[in-house]
Amino acid sequence: MALTPVFLGDRSAFSCNSDLSKRSRIFVGVRTITHPTLSESSQVHARNTLNTAMLPESTPILIVGAGPTGLACAISLVTNGVRPQDITIVDAQAQGLNWSRALVIHAKTLEELDTVDCADMLADRGTHSSHVSIRSKSTVLLKANFESLASRTRFPFALLVSQADTEHYLEERLKHLGVIVRRPHRLVNIEGADEGVRATFEGGEVVKVRYLVGADGSRSTVRRLAGIPFKDPVTGKDPHSEETRGEVSTERPVNVAVADVHLSGDIPVSTDGNLFFGRLGMLLFVQLPPPLNGTDLRSVYRLAFPVQPGTKDVTKKVLMEYLRVGLGRPEAELPTIDSIIFSSTFRIRFAVADRFSQSIGGGEIALVGDAAHIHAPIGGQGMNLGIRDAIQLGRVLTNILVVDASDDKPSTKKAYSAHALERYSDDRRPLALEVIRMTKLLTWIAALEGGVAQLVRNTLLWVLGSMPWVRNMMALRLSGL
């Protein structure tokens, strides 16, 4: 028996601006799932608020990790028709993120977010960048032209917004839909059972789960406990395993420092994302909106650049040196760093899970975001790909729950769920591999050393940047469309 549920509903029924006085329904095949009205969502919200630290004894869907991918998956589930009470989302942290690495949302991701009524609220918050420029001091070498996407999307720009803001808006949207993130709960074990998966938490709680979603980052506990290999597709090494540390690799490791700062003085005025190539390597320079709910209404500037392995402290002196070399200005014409809001260092790693889904006992596990794939931040692809994973998985799991609620045989339901999640994995994994290939190449280009190599690179980029079709193609590739 072939089961292929198809969504037929009008997504505008779930818009925050639509009339929610009537019960909205989304049709899946010939079945109907009722979506709660605003008043019903508020009632669920109120009930859940009283028990945010408590876990249920059982839940059809457990999402581990409440970053952008976990939140997007939960939102996708509810807006596609799953009842809020059938979703449990947990996070090991006591509160949400108040700093961030990711800073851009591309057009394809905004289109996916639009299907769950989250695009406009984020677009209103961030800066619409029509170009991303690669520069050598004041010379523009190559500029990705996002305006050229106007015929393909209603989001012909790169949206510059901090990951902290993205998480804030997604979590508020999820609360509005009646689902509360339960914190802090750290997963420590999973085991298969006839009825699904038993998930055990650090506090001793055991939750019976039918579908377990791993949205818990690159060091995913869900992925590790499920025994799913996580390897660099080129070297075949797990980037986090003890045995790979200190080994000689054919790829030179790249360590990156990230800092959010307040500037004053002669600040370069541009809403573009700017990547400067200089003697010290690359310098990312991006203007972001002021922090949410902050008293300082000045823009925040994101700086990122390569550092030596072992570097921990990002000082004003180091930042000023990279600004001087990257911008190519005399010291008297440089902006002043008034304060460092946040800084961090990390090593760029590349890896992809062997599979994004797996059957365990009578249940299923699926991976999204960094739990499934990691790569260099250049191009701003990581969070974007993860959010798109999550929204697609939400649609897949909604279809599966419809089949689970049918009168079909248990064996048919089990076969359908396993097959649907295998298809999800088959759809998403090649996209992750493509992004890894692209970001490996971009990282290699940006990290070139030596005056001759850098001169050849810059000259080639300048020649390519003189061709409109190259500028347009670069924007298309980055956008994900």
N, C-alpha and C positions, 0 to 999 in steps of 0.2 A: 504494500500500500504506500503510495507516494504522498507525502504530506508537505505541501509548500504554501504555508500561510503567507498572505500578501497584505500589506498595509494599504488601506483605501481611504482613510480619514483625512480631513482637512486639518493640517497642523495649526491653523490660526485659532482653532478652538482652545489652544493652550496658551495663547498670547496673554501677557499681563494686561494688555490694553483691551482685550475682548470682553464681551458680556459673559460673566461666569455665573449669572443668576440661574441658568439652567444647567442640568447635568450634561456634561460633554461625553461623547463616546467616540472611541477610535475603533474601526473595524479591522479585524485580522481574519482574513479568509471569510468564512461565513459566521464566525463567532464575534461576540462583542465584549469588550472590556470596558467597564464604567470608570471614568476618570473623576476624582473628587472635585467638587466645587470649591471655591475660595473659602467659604465658611467651614466646609468639612475639613479642608487642609488645615485651617486655623485650629480646629478642634484636635486634630491629630498632633499638630505642633505643640499645643498646650499639654496634651498627655505625655508626649515624648520629653518635653522640657523637664518634667518632674522626675524622669528616669534616665537622664543622659548618661549617667555612669553605670547603669545596669544593662546587662545583656539578657536577651531572651533565651529560653531553653532550646528553641529551634527557630529557624528562619529559612524560607526558600532561597534567599540570596544573601550572602555575606560578602561585603566588599572590604578588603583589608587595605587601608591607606586612603587618606582624605586629602591628598594633593589635587591638582587640577584634573588628573585622569580619573581618580576615584570619584570625585564630585561629579564630573561630567558623565560618568557611567550611571551613577544613581539618578541624575537628572534625566538622562535619556530613558531610563527604565520607567520613571513615573510619567513623563510626558508622552510616552508611547503606550501607556495604559496599565502598567503594573501598580497594584495598590501600595501606598506608602508603607503600610504595616508589614508588607512582604519583603521589605528591604532593610537590612541592617548594615550600616557603614561605621567602621571603627578606625581609630588611629592611635598609634603608640604615644604621640605627643599630647601634652596636656592642653595645648592651644594651637591654633593655626599659625601659619608662617607669617613672620613679620619682616622678613628679608627675602631676597630672591636672586636667582641667577638668570632665569628666562626673562626676556623683555620684549618679545615681538610675537604678535599673532598674525599669521598670514591669511590670505584671501580664502583658500580652501577650508581652513579651520573655521573662519568666520561663517562661511556658508553652512558648515556642519553645525556650528553653534546656533545658527539662525533656525535650524529645524527644531531646536529645543528652546527657542525664544530667549537666547542668552547673548546674541551677537550685538544688538543695538545698545544694550546697557554698557557693554565693554567698549564699543566704538565711541560712545559718548564720553567715556572716561579718558581714553588714550589719545595720543597724538597720531594724526594720519600722515604718514611719511610717503611721499610720492616717489622717492628715490632712495636707494642705498648706494653710497659712493665709496669706491676704493681710491685712495689718494696717496700721493707721495708729496708730503708737505702741502703746499697750496695747489699742486697740480692734480686735477681729476684724471685718473687713469681709466676708470671704467665705472659707469653709473647704470645700475639696474633701474629701468623705467617702469614703475608699477602703473603709471597712468595708461600705459598701452593695454592693460587688462580690462579697460572699461567695457569693451564689447563682450567680455566673457563673464563678468561678475559685477554685482553692485558694490563690491568692496575692492576697488582698484587702488589699494594702498597697503603698506605694511603698518599695522597698528602697534605703536610703541607704548607699552603699558607693562608695569612690573608684574612679576609672577605673584607677589603678595596681593596686589589689587585684583588680579584674575581670580585667585583663590577666594578672596573676600566676597566678590560678587557672585561667584558660583555657589559658595556656601549659603549666602543669603537667599539665592534663588531656590536652593534645595530646601531650606527652612520654610519658604513660602509654599512649597509643594507638600510639606508635611513630614519631611525626613530630617532628623537631627543626627549629627555626627556624635558618636559615643566615644568619650575620651576619659582617661588614657587606658587603652587596652592593647597589650602586646601579645601577639600570637606566638606560642611556643611549640605547638605540635599539631599535626593533623594525622588522622588515620581513617582508612576506608571502613564503611559499614554498609550493611544491606540497604539501609534507608538513605544513604548519602555519605557525607563526610562529617566526622566529629572533629571540631576545632577546639583546641585547648588553649586557654590564655594564662598569662603569668599569674593572675590572681586566683587561679584554680577553676575558673568558670569553664564549662564545657557546653558548646553550642552545636546542635545537630543542623547540618547545612545540606541543601541539595546542590546549590551552585556556589562555588567559592571563587571570587575574583581577586587576583593578586595585583594590586595597584600600589605596592609598597616599595617602589624604588629599585635602584640598581642592585642593592644588596638584599633583594626580596627574600623574606622568610618563606613566603608561599612557594616560590620557585624552588628554593633549596629543599624544603620539606617534601615537595612533590618529586624531587629527584630529576628535575629537568635541567640538562646541561646548558651552560651559558658561556659562550666562547667567542673570541675574536675570529671572524670568518676567514681572516688571512693567516694568522699565526696558530689558530686552533687552541689558544690558551684562555683559561678563565681569568679575566683581569683582576679578580679579587682573591684568587686562591693563593695560599702561602707559598706553594712550590714555584710560582712564577716570579716571585719577588726576587730581585737581584739577578735574574737571568739575563744573559746577553740577548737582545732582540735585534732583528733586522730593521725595526722601526725605532727611530730616536724618540724617547718619551718627551712629551710637551707638557709642562706645568704652567698653569695660568693663574694670575691674580685678578680678582674682581673687586671693584670698590665703587660704592655710591657716595658721591660727594656733593657739597655745596660750593659753588664757585662765585667769585666776584671779579670785577675789573673787566678786562678786555676779553670777553667770552665769545668764541665763534658762534655766530647766529645762524642756525640751520635746524630745520625739522627733519633733515635726512639722517639716516643711520650712516655713520662715517667710520671707515676702517682705514687707518693710516699705516702705510708701509714705510719703515725707516731703518736706520742702522741697528737699533735695538730690537727689531722685529716689528710685529704688528701692534697697533694701538686702536682699540675700539673706543669711540667717543660718541655717546648718544644722550640726547636730552629727553628726560622723562617728566611726567607731571609731578607736582608736589605730593607728598605722602597723604593718604587718606586720613582724615580726622586729626591732622597735625596742625600745630600753631604756626609753623614756618611755611609760608605760601610760596617760597622760592622753588624754582625747578630743581630737580635732582639730575645730576649728570653721572652716567654709568661709564666707568673706565675699565678696560680689561686689556691685559698684556701678558706676554710670556715671562716667567721667572725661573730661576735656577731651582732644581729639586731641593727640597728641604726648607725653602723659604716659608716663613710663617707670618711674619709681621709685614704689613703694607703701610709704610710711613709716608708722610707728606713729602719728604725729601725724594723718595723713590718715585712717587706719583709725579712730582714736578719735573723730574728728569725725563720721564717718558713723555710728558706733555711737551717739553722743550724739543726733544728729538722728533716726536711724531708730528707736531704742528709746524716744526721748522721755523719757529719765531725766536727773535732775540729774547733774552730773559726779561727785559723791561716791558715787552709786549705780551707776556703770558698772563693768563688769568690767575687769580690767587685762589688757592684751596682754603676755604674758610673752615671746613669741618669734614671729617670722614664719618659718614652715617653708618656705614657697614663695609666690611672687607672680608675677603676669604681667599684661600688658595686651594687649588685642586689639580689633579692630574687628568689629562684627557685620556679617556679609555674608549675602546670600541668593542662591542660584543652584541650577540643576538642569541636568544633562546633557541634551542633546537626545534621546539614546537611551542605554540602559544596556547595549547589546550591539552588536557589529559584527563582520562577517566580514572577515578579512584573509588573503589568499592561501588556503591550505587550512586555516587555523585560525580560531578564534573568540576574541573578547575580550568580557569582561563586567566591569561596574563595580559596586562595592558601597560603602555607607557614604558618607563625605565625598567620595570620588572621584566619586560620582553626584549628591550633593545636600548643600547646606549651608544653615543657617538660624540664627536666634537661639537661644541656649541656654535661654531662658525656657521653662519647662514640662518641661525635661529630655528632649527628644525625639530629639536627634541620634544619640547612641550607640545608643539603643533601636531606632530605625528601621534603622540600619546593621547591627546584629546580626541583625535579622529578615530584611533583605536577604540576608545571608550564609548563614543557615541554609537559606532557601528555595533559594538558588543551589546550595548543596551537594546538595540533593535533585535539582535539575534536572540538574546535571552527572553525578550518579551514574546517572540514567536514560540520559543520552546515552552514557556509557561502555559501558553494557550493549548498546545498539544498535551501537556501534562494534565490539564483540566478536562480533557476530552474523555470519551468512553473507549478509546483505543486500548489495546492490550499493553500491559507494562513493558513487555519486550519491545513493542513498536515505539513506545515513548522513549525508552532508553536508547534505541537505535537512532531515533530522530535527533535527540539532543546531542549524542556523540558526533553524528554526521554534521549537524549544523555548526558545532564548534570547531570541527576539523576544517570546514569550509572557511570559517572566520580566520583560523590560523593560516590556511593556504592563501587567503586574500591579503592578510596584513604582513606576513613575514617577508615576502618579496619586496614590499615597499620599504621595510626597514633595511634590508640589504642594499637597496638602491641608495637610500640616504647615507648609509655607512660608506659606500663607495664614493659618493659625492663629497662628503665631509672629510674623508681621508685625503682626497685630492686637494681640496681647498686648504686644509691644514698644512699639507706639504708645501703648497705654493706660498702660503703666508709665512712659513717658518724657514724659508730659504736663507742661507747664510753666505757671506762673502760678497764683496762689492760687485764682481763680474756677474754672478748669478742673479743678484738683485737688480742690476741694470738691465739684463736680458729680460727678466720677468716684467719689470716695469715698462720696458719698451713694447713688449708683446701685448701687455694689457692695454697700453695707450692706443696701439694700432687697432686692437679689437674694439676698444671703446669708442672709436670713431665711426663704427658701423651701427646704424640704428637697429638692425635686426638682431645684432648681438646683445644690445642693451635690453631689447624686448624679450629675447629668449632667456636671458639671465633672470629677469623678473618672473617670467612664467615658471621656470624651474624652482625658484625659491618659493613661489606662491603655493605650490602644491596642486595647482589646477590641472 
